[in-house]
């Protein structure tokens, strides 16, 4: 018996090569609508579940002034509600139909803009078709391929591509140094090479094998079919299921990976799954994706930092970011906290943060050494001025004591010997300290 799909809702997300702020996007296109600030009542209800500082980092509150660091935080949506079709040789069906509900833009501090497109799938879609379609849609770098200098489309989805071109006209790609991949759609994935997906499914039933296949976008049945070319090794499969699954109740299970977050449920309705797109995606996943993106960007900037001034700015940026956005706990309730930690593990944020901390320590040590060298150079310069003055004064005293004239040979010999002794002593001390360091 086939495992019927009753509901499927997916967010494809990425770091967008956006230009400007949310206000500039709205000024250019009035169709973009800003998320309404939370009312005080809604904020208090949400604050009974999530920590206030966590909510403040993501949403505006009616009548509440945001801190300076949150001034650039905004969420814009563009309603599309467009039925689209995709035709591609990799699809097991003739075509795949989906409804592109809306686009999202999430603006964060430090010039980070996250992009998400929200789609709803038709219930009659088979799982094999859905998985293949998701795999095609997320590979934005393969939408077009250059042949003899001419970009040629690789997918047949006219309605969908027209909507994406509209996004790119508003938020064009950055210069090629930032986004080396070619094609009109390369700006949709500024970091990484594919869109991440947050998938919500309601099925007749589910298993660990099916959850793995949906989460990794592998063909249905490949886990059990050991002869299948995409069948995972037992060791890899066991590690993924053991490390990355979230299981709290019998009627749903989730899998958090670096490129996807997948939840499958049974015996539920779309209304009962409301919390997943509107809370767990909007708050937890977007916050984690921002952390992952910013850490990746700053780690890359540290590796290419050309001068101390840029390094100091990066140090300041990350100290500020750690204070306002890095949370070990976000909720008073167990389930949001469980999901938050699973997504953090799936996106491997801890590794990025550890790498950044190593960069911070090394950079702080380097800047301190540079500062010490500059201070030592200044002290040496002042010391040499003092030595020269003392040499002149000492020679003058000896000259007066013996009654030598300034230009006589004895005076010259004495002054030369005194200066030589001072220079030799200074060089010896400098050489000793250099070898010691």
MOJOPE-V648902 format. One record per helix or strand of 3 or more residues. SS is the DSSP state (helix for helix, strand for strand). FROM is the first residue (numbers start at 1). LEN is the number of residues. If there is no record, write none. Layout:
BEGIN
SS/FROM/LEN ; SS/FROM/LEN
END
This chain:
BEGIN
strand/5/11 ; helix/22/7 ; helix/40/8 ; helix/52/5 ; helix/68/3 ; strand/74/14 ; strand/96/13 ; strand/112/10 ; helix/127/12 ; helix/140/3 ; strand/144/4 ; strand/150/4 ; helix/158/13 ; helix/186/3 ; strand/196/8 ; helix/208/8 ; helix/234/11 ; strand/252/5 ; strand/260/7 ; helix/271/34 ; helix/308/18 ; helix/334/13 ; helix/349/54 ; helix/409/28
END
